[in-house]
Amino acid sequence: MGSPYRRRARLLVAVTAVVTGAAAAVLVAAGAQAAAPGCRVDYRVTNQWQGGFGADVTVTNLGDPLTGWRLTWSYAAGQQVGQAWNATVTQSGSQVSAVNVGYNGALATGGSASFGFNASWAGSNPVPASFAVNGTTCTGGVAPTTPPTT
């Protein structure tokens, strides 16, 4: 069966492994919950002509550092994005999505990235009502985080 010392040593190793694994899981969960998202978007129509316009957009990260970003918004008056630069912009119906390109994806806290595009419009060209970065609505501040429960 083995000596009592050997059994105690095995038990101690097993208990240490379980406790270490549980502690690591708590730290990972706490880190994920503690991430503070926040952003600001500056959307500016740079020029406008009958049936078209150009826009510049600046995304500023106010929360924890990002390794990549996806900005989303909706158009209310049927605007259609055409060519874009410094982001990959796609549109489905009124929903628009701009994704970073390789050189501007990392955004430190307080960091920003800018991109531009040309688009078409008919009738009116209102500015989008809201924007979201990686699913977090941009309010110009940092969203409060919920502390982990114990």
N, C-alpha and C positions, 0 to 999 in steps of 0.2 A: 503494500500500500504506500509506502514511503514514510519518511520521518515527519513528525508534526511541524518541524521548522520549515521543511520544504512546502508542505501544504499551506502554511501561513504565508510564506513568501509568494506562492501562486495566487492566493486570495488577495494579498496586498496589491500585487500587480494588476489583477482584474479590477479591483475597486478603484485603483488610481486611473486606469484607462477609462472607466465609466464616468468618473467625476470629471476628468479632463475633457472628455467628449461633450458632456453636458455643459460645462463652462464655455467651451468653444461655441456651442450652438447658441447660448445666451448672448455671447458677445456679437456673433454675426447678426442675430435678430435685433439686438439693440442698435448696431451700426446701421442696419437697413431702415429702422424706424426713425433714427436720428437724422437722416439725410434731410436737409432743409431746402426744398425747392422754392425758387422765386425767380421772376424774370420781368423785364420791361421790354416793350417793343415800340420802336419809333418808325411809323409808316408815313412816308412823305411822297406825295405826287410831285414829281420833278418837272413834268411838262404834260400838257394835255392838248389834244387837237380833236377835231370832229371825228368821232369813232375810235379814238385810241388815246393811250396815255403811257407815260413811263413812271416807274416808282422805285424808290430806294427804301430798303427796310434794314433797320439795325436791331439785332437781338442782343440784349444785355443780360448776362447771367448774374442774378443777385443771390443765388443760393450756393450750395456746395459745388465744387468743380464738376464740369461735364466732360465726358470723353467724346460725345457726339450729341447733336441736337436735331430735332424735327419740329419745325414751326407749322402750326395749322391755323387756318381761318376760313371764314365763309364769306362769299360775296352775296349781297342782297339784291343786286340789280342786274344780274346776268353777265357781269364782266368775265372775260376769258383771257387767261394768261397765255402769252405767246412765248417769245424767247426770254431766257433768263441767264444771268451770269453770277458766279460765286455761290451758287446753290443749285441743286437739282429740283426744279419745281414741276409738280404734276397737279392736274385738276380733274375732278370727277364731279360733274354737275356744278353745284355752287361751292363744294368743298375743295380747298387748295392746301397743298402740302409742300413745304420747302425743306429739303434735307441738306445738311452740310456737305461740302465737298472735302476731299482729303486734307487740304491744308488749313481749313478753318473750323474743324470739328471740336477741338479741345477748347473749352471756355473755362478759365479760372474764375473764381469768385470776383465779380466786378468786371470780368472780361466781356468783350463784345465781338460780334461778327456782322458784317454787312453784305447784302446782296441786292441785286436789282433785277427788274424785268420790264418788258413792254407787254401791254395788254389792250384788249378792245373793250368798248362799252357802247351802249345805245340807250338814249333817253337820259340816264343820270349815272353818276359815278361816285356814290357815297363810299367813305372810308369804312373798312370792316369794323364791326362793333367790338369784337374781342379776338384775342390771339391766345394760343397755348403752345408751350414748349414741352416736348416729351410728355404731353398729357396734362400738364399743370397750367391752369389759366394764369396768364400774365396780368398781375394786378399792380405792378410797380413796386412790390414789396416781397418779403419772404413769408411763405406760408408757415404757420406755427406747426411745430412737431409735437407729437404725442409721446410723452415719456413711456418707456416700456413698463408693463405691469409685472409685478413679481408674484 
